[in-house]
Amino acid sequence: MFLESKELALLEAVLFATNEPLGFEQMRKITKMRSNQLEQLLKQLKKKYEKDESGIFLSETGGYKLSVKQEFSSIVSGLAKADLSKGLLRVLSIIACHEPVKQADIVRIIGNRTYEYTKELQDMGFITTEKKGNTKILKTTKQFEDYFSTRKEEIKNLYNKMQREKPTNGPGEQSKSKAADEDVVSETKNYSHPS
């Protein structure tokens, strides 16, 4: 029993320390556990964190990692800076520049990973989703504005300015909209959360 609790503690430490969700095989290699043992320990962790007295949960969006429960995310958001992948930043910047925006429109630009990204952004408290027909309408939140120390209007103004300043593209070149979205991603990375 002691060995199993030690392995559970190891798995918990790995899931806590990771910035990006880990795939099953990644965790198996890191922890050097057998597949069936890892499956059982993941079930135990999930059950442990589903309880009301826990402030975190085992997120399974795009892999596994420990995340703060949504009900507490706005309270603790200023304590740690979220590590946003390029994909998350890209989706977030598109939402910020075009909100309210249909999730289906972002799927056409980025692909099916959009569903994982929007779920993770919603879990982080950066966006809200509202079901409309066969899609969802996505908007940024006050927490997004607080975290990036900016206002929605400032981001839209920056985006519109970049759109006006972009030269017309010739055949085979990246579209103005996509290039501007990627530039906004770069600009968004420069925003720092006040410590």
N, CA, C and O of each residue as an XYZ file, in Angstrom:
780
protein
N       0.829     -1.195      0.000
C       0.000      0.000      0.000
C       0.869      1.252      0.000
O       0.526      2.235     -0.657
N       1.996      1.235      0.731
C       2.883      2.385      0.781
C       3.434      2.712     -0.602
O       3.504      3.880     -0.985
N       3.826      1.679     -1.352
C       4.373      1.875     -2.693
C       3.339      2.540     -3.589
O       3.666      3.449     -4.352
N       2.073      2.082     -3.497
C       1.017      2.663     -4.324
C       0.784      4.129     -3.959
O       0.570      4.954     -4.848
N       0.822      4.469     -2.667
C       0.614      5.863     -2.280
C       1.789      6.730     -2.747
O       1.606      7.900     -3.082
N       2.985      6.157     -2.769
C       4.157      6.874     -3.258
C       4.023      7.127     -4.759
O       4.372      8.205     -5.241
N       3.525      6.152     -5.488
C       3.327      6.309     -6.933
C       2.207      7.302     -7.222
O       2.290      8.067     -8.183
N       1.162      7.295     -6.400
C       0.080      8.256     -6.541
C       0.616      9.673     -6.304
O       0.250     10.606     -7.019
N       1.476      9.826     -5.304
C       2.081     11.122     -5.007
C       2.971     11.584     -6.163
O       2.991     12.768     -6.498
N       3.703     10.652     -6.769
C       4.543     10.981     -7.923
C       3.678     11.475     -9.083
O       3.987     12.498     -9.694
N       2.616     10.765     -9.384
C       1.722     11.150    -10.471
C       1.110     12.527    -10.193
O       1.016     13.367    -11.089
N       0.707     12.741     -8.973
C       0.128     14.021     -8.576
C       1.150     15.148     -8.775
O       0.795     16.219     -9.269
N       2.399     14.920     -8.402
C       3.459     15.913     -8.563
C       3.709     16.224    -10.039
O       3.903     17.382    -10.407
N       3.705     15.204    -10.869
C       3.908     15.385    -12.315
C       2.777     16.231    -12.898
O       3.026     17.162    -13.664
N       1.541     15.907    -12.537
C       0.378     16.633    -13.063
C       0.306     18.061    -12.537
O      -0.235     18.943    -13.205
N       0.840     18.292    -11.362
C       0.877     19.636    -10.794
C       1.951     20.481    -11.473
O       1.740     21.667    -11.728
N       3.095     19.876    -11.764
C       4.246     20.605    -12.283
C       4.145     20.944    -13.774
O       4.812     21.869    -14.238
N       3.339     20.226    -14.512
C       3.295     20.449    -15.948
C       2.533     21.721    -16.319
O       1.509     22.046    -15.718
N       3.051     22.429    -17.317
C       2.358     23.607    -17.840
C       1.371     23.220    -18.929
O       0.339     23.871    -19.095
N       1.678     22.179    -19.660
C       0.837     21.701    -20.752
C       0.228     20.359    -20.343
O       0.860     19.583    -19.626
N      -0.993     20.085    -20.796
C      -1.567     18.768    -20.518
C      -0.672     17.658    -21.072
O      -0.113     17.784    -22.162
N      -0.547     16.592    -20.321
C       0.295     15.461    -20.721
C      -0.562     14.332    -21.264
O      -1.626     14.030    -20.724
N      -0.093     13.715    -22.332
C      -0.753     12.538    -22.870
C      -0.475     11.334    -21.982
O       0.454     11.344    -21.174
N      -1.288     10.303    -22.141
C      -1.155      9.096    -21.323
C       0.242      8.493    -21.464
O       0.873      8.137    -20.469
N       0.721      8.381    -22.706
C       2.037      7.764    -22.939
C       3.163      8.611    -22.344
O       4.143      8.072    -21.830
N       3.021      9.942    -22.416
C       4.022     10.819    -21.804
C       4.105     10.552    -20.300
O       5.195     10.421    -19.743
N       2.944     10.474    -19.651
C       2.929     10.231    -18.206
C       3.498      8.863    -17.875
O       4.208      8.698    -16.883
N       3.185      7.890    -18.708
C       3.676      6.538    -18.461
C       5.202      6.513    -18.515
O       5.846      5.860    -17.694
N       5.784      7.232    -19.496
C       7.246      7.275    -19.625
C       7.884      8.055    -18.481
O       8.915      7.642    -17.949
N       7.283      9.173    -18.102
C       7.845      9.997    -17.019
C       7.815      9.239    -15.694
O       8.799      9.231    -14.954
N       6.681      8.603    -15.400
C       6.513      7.927    -14.110
C       7.044      6.497    -14.108
O       7.205      5.892    -13.048
N       7.318      5.956    -15.300
C       7.786      4.568    -15.465
C       6.795      3.559    -14.884
O       7.186      2.557    -14.284
N       5.496      3.846    -15.078
C       4.433      2.960    -14.589
C       3.871      2.130    -15.730
O       3.960      2.499    -16.901
N       3.291      1.004    -15.355
C       2.573      0.180    -16.326
C       1.250      0.874    -16.663
O       0.718      1.633    -15.853
N       0.733      0.614    -17.843
C      -0.495      1.269    -18.311
C      -1.670      1.045    -17.374
O      -2.374      1.991    -17.020
N      -1.888     -0.208    -16.966
C      -3.040     -0.495    -16.096
C      -2.897      0.164    -14.725
O      -3.887      0.589    -14.130
N      -1.668      0.246    -14.227
C      -1.420      0.899    -12.946
C      -1.689      2.401    -13.069
O      -2.306      2.995    -12.185
N      -1.231      3.010    -14.155
C      -1.441      4.437    -14.375
C      -2.931      4.750    -14.513
O      -3.408      5.749    -13.974
N      -3.654      3.914    -15.222
C      -5.109      4.100    -15.363
C      -5.796      4.105    -13.998
O      -6.646      4.954    -13.727
N      -5.426      3.156    -13.145
C      -6.027      3.071    -11.813
C      -5.696      4.299    -10.966
O      -6.560      4.817    -10.258
N      -4.461      4.761    -11.035
C      -4.057      5.933    -10.256
C      -4.742      7.205    -10.758
O      -5.097      8.074     -9.962
N      -4.929      7.313    -12.076
C      -5.660      8.460    -12.626
C      -7.103      8.473    -12.131
O      -7.650      9.530    -11.815
N      -7.715      7.292    -12.066
C      -9.085      7.196    -11.549
C      -9.141      7.632    -10.087
O     -10.068      8.331     -9.675
N      -8.140      7.214     -9.302
C      -8.090      7.607     -7.890
C      -7.947      9.117     -7.737
O      -8.629      9.729     -6.914
N      -7.057      9.720     -8.534
C      -6.870     11.171     -8.462
C      -8.138     11.915     -8.869
O      -8.526     12.899     -8.239
N      -8.769     11.435     -9.921
C      -9.996     12.083    -10.389
C     -11.051     12.053     -9.284
O     -11.710     13.057     -9.012
N     -11.198     10.899     -8.657
C     -12.171     10.751     -7.578
C     -11.812     11.651     -6.385
O     -12.686     12.271     -5.779
N     -10.523     11.709     -6.063
C     -10.048     12.533     -4.942
C     -10.397     14.001     -5.156
O     -10.827     14.677     -4.221
N     -10.216     14.496     -6.370
C     -10.412     15.919     -6.644
C     -11.836     16.292     -7.035
O     -12.143     17.478     -7.160
N     -12.708     15.316     -7.230
C     -14.111     15.613     -7.518
C     -14.864     16.071     -6.276
O     -15.947     16.647     -6.378
N     -14.296     15.816     -5.117
C     -14.959     16.177     -3.867
C     -15.052     17.687     -3.719
O     -14.194     18.423     -4.207
N     -16.103     18.144     -3.039
C     -16.340     19.575     -2.847
C     -15.221     20.268     -2.084
O     -14.975     21.455     -2.300
N     -14.539     19.554     -1.200
C     -13.510     20.201     -0.385
C     -12.204     20.432     -1.149
O     -11.254     20.987     -0.597
N     -12.153     20.012     -2.402
C     -10.960     20.225     -3.212
C     -11.132     21.455     -4.102
O     -12.193     21.660     -4.693
N     -10.084     22.267     -4.193
C     -10.116     23.457     -5.040
C      -9.559     23.219     -6.420
O      -9.581     24.114     -7.265
N      -9.054     22.011     -6.660
C      -8.513     21.670     -7.972
C      -9.214     20.430     -8.503
O      -9.915     19.727     -7.774
N      -9.006     20.177     -9.803
C      -9.582     18.985    -10.415
C      -8.602     18.437    -11.443
O      -7.671     19.126    -11.860
N      -8.821     17.197    -11.843
C      -7.994     16.577    -12.867
C      -8.609     16.916    -14.225
O      -9.632     16.351    -14.612
N      -7.979     17.837    -14.935
C      -8.450     18.236    -16.263
C      -8.002     17.187    -17.267
O      -6.867     16.714    -17.220
N      -8.898     16.827    -18.171
C      -8.577     15.847    -19.202
C      -8.702     16.462    -20.595
O      -8.836     15.739    -21.583
N      -8.657     17.784    -20.678
C      -8.771     18.495    -21.944
C      -7.422     18.508    -22.646
O      -6.489     19.167    -22.187
N      -7.313     17.794    -23.744
C      -6.065     17.743    -24.501
C      -4.959     16.980    -23.810
O      -3.794     17.114    -24.185
N      -5.290     16.188    -22.817
C      -4.322     15.455    -22.014
C      -4.707     15.616    -20.547
O      -5.841     15.979    -20.233
N      -3.770     15.348    -19.659
C      -4.052     15.405    -18.222
C      -3.198     16.467    -17.546
O      -2.013     16.608    -17.849
N      -3.805     17.213    -16.629
C      -3.076     18.116    -15.737
C      -4.015     18.540    -14.626
O      -5.234     18.431    -14.759
N      -3.448     19.025    -13.524
C      -4.257     19.527    -12.425
C      -4.555     20.999    -12.676
O      -3.655     21.775    -12.994
N      -5.823     21.380    -12.531
C      -6.254     22.758    -12.769
C      -7.134     23.231    -11.617
O      -7.723     22.427    -10.894
N      -7.211     24.540    -11.462
C      -8.068     25.142    -10.445
C      -9.519     25.034    -10.906
O      -9.826     25.278    -12.073
N     -10.408     24.667     -9.985
C     -11.830     24.598    -10.323
C     -12.313     25.988    -10.710
O     -11.886     26.991    -10.137
N     -13.212     26.031    -11.693
C     -13.672     27.300    -12.246
C     -14.233     28.239    -11.181
O     -14.053     29.454    -11.270
N     -14.908     27.689    -10.179
C     -15.507     28.543     -9.142
C     -14.466     29.326     -8.339
O     -14.802     30.321     -7.695
N     -13.204     28.883     -8.372
C     -12.148     29.560     -7.635
C     -11.162     30.297     -8.540
O     -10.305     31.031     -8.048
N     -11.273     30.110     -9.854
C     -10.266     30.654    -10.767
C     -10.175     32.173    -10.718
O      -9.075     32.720    -10.807
N     -11.293     32.865    -10.580
C     -11.221     34.331    -10.540
C     -10.547     34.816     -9.259
O      -9.933     35.883     -9.252
N     -10.652     34.058     -8.193
C     -10.055     34.452     -6.913
C      -8.540     34.280     -6.944
O      -7.810     35.103     -6.392
N      -8.067     33.220     -7.582
C      -6.635     32.921     -7.564
C      -5.908     33.325     -8.844
O      -4.699     33.121     -8.954
N      -6.621     33.892     -9.807
C      -6.006     34.180    -11.111
C      -4.793     35.097    -11.010
O      -3.870     34.969    -11.814
N      -4.766     35.996    -10.070
C      -3.639     36.913     -9.939
C      -2.427     36.314     -9.252
O      -1.369     36.942     -9.227
N      -2.549     35.138     -8.702
C      -1.444     34.544     -7.952
C      -0.398     33.889     -8.845
O       0.790     33.887     -8.523
N      -0.835     33.347     -9.944
C       0.094     32.674    -10.846
C      -0.234     33.052    -12.271
O      -1.399     33.127    -12.660
N       0.792     33.286    -13.031
C       0.590     33.625    -14.439
C       0.326     32.343    -15.211
O       1.076     31.371    -15.112
N      -0.753     32.360    -15.980
C      -1.091     31.185    -16.787
C      -0.058     31.028    -17.892
O       0.391     32.017    -18.471
N       0.313     29.811    -18.181
C       1.225     29.534    -19.274
C       0.368     29.186    -20.474
O      -0.196     28.094    -20.549
N       0.273     30.109    -21.407
C      -0.584     29.919    -22.565
C       0.244     29.485    -23.760
O       1.204     30.153    -24.144
N      -0.138     28.358    -24.342
C       0.551     27.874    -25.529
C       0.245     28.792    -26.707
O      -0.653     29.631    -26.635
N       0.992     28.628    -27.780
C       0.771     29.436    -28.977
C      -0.644     29.218    -29.513
O      -1.296     30.165    -29.953
N      -1.118     27.967    -29.475
C      -2.474     27.662    -29.945
C      -3.540     28.363    -29.113
O      -4.490     28.926    -29.657
N      -3.378     28.328    -27.781
C      -4.324     29.017    -26.901
C      -4.303     30.523    -27.143
O      -5.353     31.163    -27.205
N      -3.100     31.085    -27.278
C      -2.988     32.519    -27.532
C      -3.619     32.899    -28.870
O      -4.256     33.946    -28.991
N      -3.436     32.050    -29.857
C      -4.003     32.356    -31.175
C      -5.527     32.390    -31.104
O      -6.150     33.325    -31.606
N      -6.127     31.378    -30.486
C      -7.587     31.346    -30.357
C      -8.065     32.531    -29.522
O      -9.048     33.183    -29.873
N      -7.386     32.803    -28.437
C      -7.768     33.914    -27.567
C      -7.677     35.249    -28.309
O      -8.542     36.110    -28.150
N      -6.644     35.417    -29.107
C      -6.506     36.674    -29.840
C      -7.586     36.824    -30.902
O      -8.073     37.931    -31.129
N      -7.965     35.742    -31.552
C      -9.042     35.797    -32.542
C     -10.353     36.178    -31.863
O     -11.107     37.008    -32.372
N     -10.616     35.568    -30.716
C     -11.839     35.894    -29.968
C     -11.820     37.370    -29.572
O     -12.809     38.080    -29.754
N     -10.684     37.827    -29.028
C     -10.587     39.215    -28.558
C     -10.759     40.218    -29.698
O     -11.358     41.276    -29.504
N     -10.249     39.900    -30.868
C     -10.326     40.826    -32.003
C     -11.686     40.832    -32.682
O     -12.084     41.847    -33.254
N     -12.395     39.732    -32.631
C     -13.621     39.597    -33.415
C     -14.873     39.350    -32.578
O     -15.945     39.094    -33.128
N     -14.748     39.424    -31.260
C     -15.887     39.053    -30.422
C     -17.086     39.963    -30.623
O     -16.930     41.143    -30.935
N     -18.267     39.424    -30.449
C     -18.572     38.004    -30.265
C     -18.313     37.245    -31.571
O     -18.625     37.729    -32.659
N     -17.743     36.060    -31.440
C     -17.372     35.267    -32.615
C     -17.917     33.852    -32.468
O     -17.994     33.318    -31.361
N     -18.290     33.255    -33.585
C     -18.792     31.880    -33.570
C     -17.616     30.911    -33.481
O     -16.605     31.076    -34.164
N     -17.767     29.912    -32.640
C     -16.738     28.887    -32.509
C     -16.511     28.206    -33.858
O     -15.376     27.867    -34.194
N     -17.572     28.004    -34.630
C     -17.466     27.348    -35.941
C     -16.542     28.131    -36.874
O     -15.829     27.532    -37.679
N     -16.546     29.459    -36.776
C     -15.664     30.273    -37.618
C     -14.201     30.050    -37.252
O     -13.336     30.010    -38.127
N     -13.928     29.907    -35.963
C     -12.555     29.658    -35.530
C     -12.121     28.251    -35.929
O     -10.961     28.041    -36.285
N     -13.031     27.295    -35.875
C     -12.723     25.923    -36.303
C     -12.289     25.929    -37.765
O     -11.364     25.207    -38.138
N     -12.950     26.740    -38.599
C     -12.567     26.820    -40.023
C     -11.151     27.370    -40.197
O     -10.467     27.015    -41.157
N     -10.708     28.223    -39.288
C      -9.370     28.813    -39.388
C      -8.314     27.879    -38.796
O      -7.275     27.644    -39.412
N      -8.579     27.352    -37.615
C      -7.570     26.616    -36.856
C      -7.737     25.097    -36.943
O      -6.752     24.359    -36.937
N      -8.973     24.641    -37.022
C      -9.224     23.204    -37.052
C      -9.879     22.723    -35.774
O     -10.272     23.519    -34.922
N      -9.991     21.415    -35.654
C     -10.732     20.803    -34.546
C     -10.101     21.017    -33.172
O     -10.783     20.842    -32.163
N      -8.823     21.389    -33.097
C      -8.208     21.666    -31.783
C      -8.881     22.861    -31.118
O      -8.747     23.066    -29.912
N      -9.609     23.652    -31.915
C     -10.328     24.802    -31.371
C     -11.215     24.390    -30.211
O     -11.321     25.124    -29.229
N     -11.859     23.220    -30.303
C     -12.758     22.771    -29.238
C     -11.998     22.594    -27.927
O     -12.489     22.981    -26.866
N     -10.797     22.008    -27.996
C      -9.970     21.838    -26.796
C      -9.524     23.195    -26.261
O      -9.573     23.452    -25.058
N      -9.086     24.058    -27.178
C      -8.611     25.376    -26.767
C      -9.710     26.182    -26.090
O      -9.476     26.787    -25.044
N     -10.913     26.198    -26.676
C     -11.985     27.000    -26.081
C     -12.390     26.433    -24.729
O     -12.718     27.193    -23.818
N     -12.373     25.122    -24.582
C     -12.694     24.509    -23.285
C     -11.661     24.928    -22.242
O     -12.011     25.285    -21.117
N     -10.395     24.882    -22.623
C      -9.337     25.258    -21.680
C      -9.408     26.746    -21.336
O      -9.231     27.120    -20.177
N      -9.663     27.597    -22.333
C      -9.776     29.037    -22.082
C     -10.968     29.343    -21.181
O     -10.909     30.240    -20.339
N     -12.049     28.588    -21.367
C     -13.222     28.761    -20.501
C     -12.888     28.301    -19.081
O     -13.258     28.965    -18.113
N     -12.196     27.176    -18.955
C     -11.784     26.690    -17.629
C     -10.873     27.698    -16.924
O     -10.910     27.818    -15.699
N     -10.058     28.419    -17.691
C      -9.154     29.423    -17.124
C      -9.892     30.713    -16.783
O      -9.348     31.586    -16.106
N     -11.128     30.830    -17.252
C     -11.921     32.018    -16.964
C     -11.701     33.169    -17.933
O     -12.159     34.282    -17.675
N     -11.003     32.924    -19.055
C     -10.716     33.983    -20.018
C     -11.845     34.232    -21.014
O     -11.945     35.321    -21.580
N     -12.697     33.227    -21.231
C     -13.798     33.399    -22.187
C     -15.089     32.819    -21.622
O     -15.085     32.003    -20.701
N     -16.198     33.274    -22.213
C     -17.500     32.672    -21.932
C     -18.025     32.090    -23.241
O     -17.674     32.548    -24.329
N     -18.863     31.082    -23.114
C     -19.481     30.484    -24.297
C     -20.981     30.472    -24.102
O     -21.489     30.277    -22.998
N     -21.673     30.686    -25.205
C     -23.130     30.672    -25.181
C     -23.600     29.852    -26.374
O     -23.280     30.171    -27.519
N     -24.354     28.806    -26.106
C     -24.853     27.926    -27.159
C     -25.798     28.708    -28.072
O     -26.716     29.377    -27.597
N     -25.568     28.620    -29.386
C     -26.447     29.256    -30.358
C     -26.521     28.356    -31.583
O     -25.583     28.283    -32.378
N     -27.657     27.670    -31.720
C     -27.807     26.729    -32.834
C     -26.837     25.581    -32.681
O     -26.760     24.948    -31.628
N     -26.089     25.318    -33.757
C     -25.121     24.217    -33.748
C     -23.725     24.660    -33.317
O     -22.784     23.869    -33.377
N     -23.580     25.890    -32.892
C     -22.264     26.396    -32.506
C     -22.367     27.129    -31.171
O     -23.412     27.121    -30.520
N     -21.283     27.750    -30.786
C     -21.251     28.563    -29.572
C     -20.750     29.951    -29.940
O     -19.950     30.117    -30.860
N     -21.233     30.938    -29.208
C     -20.749     32.296    -29.351
C     -19.708     32.522    -28.253
O     -19.972     32.264    -27.079
N     -18.535     33.000    -28.638
C     -17.415     33.158    -27.712
C     -17.124     34.632    -27.466
O     -17.118     35.444    -28.391
N     -16.882     34.960    -26.196
C     -16.545     36.327    -25.794
C     -15.489     36.260    -24.699
O     -15.408     35.287    -23.949
N     -14.681     37.315    -24.620
C     -13.717     37.393    -23.518
C     -14.425     37.888    -22.264
O     -15.535     38.416    -22.328
N     -13.771     37.710    -21.131
C     -14.354     38.062    -19.833
C     -13.600     39.226    -19.197
O     -12.570     39.673    -19.702
N     -14.125     39.694    -18.103
C     -13.452     40.720    -17.292
C     -12.124     40.165    -16.780
O     -11.137     40.894    -16.685
N     -12.105     38.897    -16.458
C     -10.864     38.268    -15.990
C      -9.787     38.333    -17.072
O      -8.613     38.537    -16.760
N     -10.172     38.160    -18.343
C      -9.238     38.302    -19.461
C      -8.631     39.705    -19.449
O      -7.415     39.867    -19.550
N      -9.495     40.716    -19.325
C      -9.026     42.101    -19.319
C      -8.100     42.368    -18.134
O      -7.067     43.021    -18.286
N      -8.463     41.873    -16.972
C      -7.637     42.062    -15.781
C      -6.284     41.378    -15.921
O      -5.248     41.948    -15.578
N      -6.306     40.167    -16.420
C      -5.087     39.372    -16.523
C      -4.080     40.013    -17.479
O      -2.889     40.089    -17.180
N      -4.576     40.475    -18.641
C      -3.690     41.052    -19.646
C      -3.545     42.567    -19.502
O      -2.910     43.214    -20.335
N      -4.128     43.126    -18.453
C      -4.035     44.565    -18.168
C      -4.389     45.406    -19.389
O      -3.679     46.351    -19.732
N      -5.475     45.058    -20.026
C      -5.941     45.787    -21.201
C      -7.453     45.708    -21.277
O      -8.079     44.968    -20.518
N      -8.025     46.444    -22.160
C      -9.471     46.430    -22.364
C      -9.772     45.903    -23.759
O      -8.962     46.041    -24.676
N     -10.940     45.302    -23.908
C     -11.358     44.739    -25.198
C     -11.232     45.769    -26.310
O     -10.777     45.452    -27.409
N     -11.637     47.006    -26.023
C     -11.617     48.064    -27.027
C     -10.190     48.349    -27.496
O      -9.965     48.608    -28.678
N      -9.227     48.301    -26.574
C      -7.829     48.541    -26.937
C      -7.324     47.473    -27.906
O      -6.611     47.772    -28.863
N      -7.701     46.242    -27.645
C      -7.269     45.146    -28.521
C      -7.906     45.288    -29.897
O      -7.227     45.130    -30.912
N      -9.201     45.584    -29.942
C      -9.872     45.768    -31.233
C      -9.267     46.946    -31.994
O      -9.090     46.872    -33.209
N      -8.947     48.036    -31.284
C      -8.319     49.187    -31.941
C      -6.954     48.824    -32.506
O      -6.625     49.216    -33.625
N      -6.147     48.071    -31.738
C      -4.841     47.617    -32.207
C      -5.002     46.745    -33.442
O      -4.277     46.909    -34.423
N      -5.935     45.836    -33.396
C      -6.179     44.943    -34.530
C      -6.591     45.747    -35.764
O      -6.063     45.525    -36.854
N      -7.527     46.674    -35.597
C      -7.985     47.487    -36.737
C      -6.845     48.327    -37.302
O      -6.735     48.481    -38.518
N      -6.004     48.867    -36.440
C      -4.851     49.638    -36.893
C      -3.913     48.753    -37.717
O      -3.423     49.163    -38.769
N      -3.671     47.538    -37.225
C      -2.791     46.610    -37.943
C      -3.393     46.229    -39.296
O      -2.672     46.097    -40.284
N      -4.687     46.057    -39.337
C      -5.377     45.728    -40.594
C      -5.180     46.849    -41.610
O      -4.918     46.583    -42.783
N      -5.303     48.099    -41.168
C      -5.161     49.242    -42.080
C      -3.728     49.383    -42.577
O      -3.500     49.817    -43.706
N      -2.765     49.019    -41.741
C      -1.354     49.207    -42.087
C      -0.768     48.060    -42.904
O       0.327     48.198    -43.449
N      -1.463     46.945    -43.001
C      -0.952     45.793    -43.744
C      -1.044     46.061    -45.240
O      -2.078     46.530    -45.716
N       0.034     45.768    -46.003
C      -0.057     45.903    -47.452
C      -0.943     44.797    -48.017
O      -1.108     43.743    -47.403
N      -1.509     45.052    -49.196
C      -2.340     44.045    -49.865
C      -1.455     42.882    -50.255
O      -0.353     43.080    -50.766
N      -1.925     41.678    -50.021
C      -1.151     40.481    -50.316
C      -1.365     40.021    -51.744
O      -2.449     40.166    -52.309
N      -0.316     39.469    -52.310
C      -0.418     38.880    -53.641
C      -0.776     37.415    -53.534
O      -0.957     36.904    -52.429
N      -0.884     36.717    -54.675
C      -1.237     35.293    -54.652
C      -0.198     34.485    -53.882
O       1.003     34.736    -53.979
N      -0.678     33.525    -53.127
C       0.197     32.614    -52.384
C       0.712     33.180    -51.078
O       1.405     32.478    -50.340
N       0.393     34.439    -50.766
C       0.838     35.017    -49.506
C      -0.214     34.812    -48.432
O      -1.389     34.591    -48.722
N       0.227     34.887    -47.199
C      -0.665     34.745    -46.049
C      -1.736     35.833    -46.092
O      -1.438     36.976    -46.437
N      -2.961     35.498    -45.751
C      -4.037     36.479    -45.769
C      -3.793     37.564    -44.744
O      -3.158     37.322    -43.717
N      -4.303     38.783    -45.020
C      -4.143     39.902    -44.092
C      -4.727     39.565    -42.733
O      -4.126     39.864    -41.700
N      -5.904     38.939    -42.732
C      -6.569     38.642    -41.466
C      -5.746     37.684    -40.619
O      -5.579     37.897    -39.418
N      -5.227     36.621    -41.248
C      -4.445     35.638    -40.501
C      -3.153     36.270    -39.992
O      -2.752     36.037    -38.852
N      -2.494     37.078    -40.848
C      -1.256     37.733    -40.436
C      -1.517     38.686    -39.284
O      -0.735     38.741    -38.335
N      -2.603     39.433    -39.358
C      -2.929     40.373    -38.277
C      -3.235     39.625    -36.994
O      -2.808     40.040    -35.917
N      -3.983     38.508    -37.097
C      -4.281     37.713    -35.908
C      -2.994     37.227    -35.257
O      -2.866     37.256    -34.033
N      -2.020     36.772    -36.085
C      -0.763     36.288    -35.527
C       0.043     37.433    -34.912
O       0.727     37.235    -33.907
N      -0.031     38.639    -35.510
C       0.632     39.790    -34.918
C       0.012     40.140    -33.574
O       0.724     40.500    -32.637
N      -1.310     40.039    -33.474
C      -1.978     40.316    -32.207
C      -1.551     39.294    -31.163
O      -1.408     39.626    -29.987
N      -1.343     38.032    -31.597
C      -0.828     37.017    -30.675
C       0.521     37.477    -30.137
O       0.771     37.394    -28.935
N       1.396     37.965    -31.024
C       2.707     38.435    -30.582
C       2.568     39.600    -29.623
O       3.255     39.652    -28.603
N       1.683     40.535    -29.942
C       1.458     41.677    -29.062
C       0.899     41.231    -27.717
O       1.275     41.763    -26.672
N      -0.011     40.241    -27.748
C      -0.619     39.742    -26.523
C       0.443     39.145    -25.610
O       0.348     39.269    -24.389
N       1.457     38.495    -26.188
C       2.529     37.911    -25.375
C       3.301     38.984    -24.622
O       3.891     38.713    -23.575
N       3.296     40.212    -25.158
C       4.039     41.302    -24.509
C       3.302     41.860    -23.310
O       3.909     42.530    -22.473
N       1.996     41.598    -23.206
C       1.263     42.064    -22.030
C       1.707     41.229    -20.850
O       1.849     40.012    -20.967
N       1.923     41.858    -19.735
C       2.297     41.083    -18.556
C       1.272     41.343    -17.464
O       0.759     42.451    -17.306
N       1.001     40.309    -16.736
C       0.046     40.401    -15.641
C       0.708     41.130    -14.494
O       1.840     40.810    -14.133
N       0.023     42.113    -13.908
C       0.636     42.821    -12.779
C       0.857     41.886    -11.594
O      -0.058     41.175    -11.179
N       2.041     41.888    -11.067
C       2.353     40.981     -9.944
C       2.071     41.633     -8.632
O       2.274     41.022     -7.583
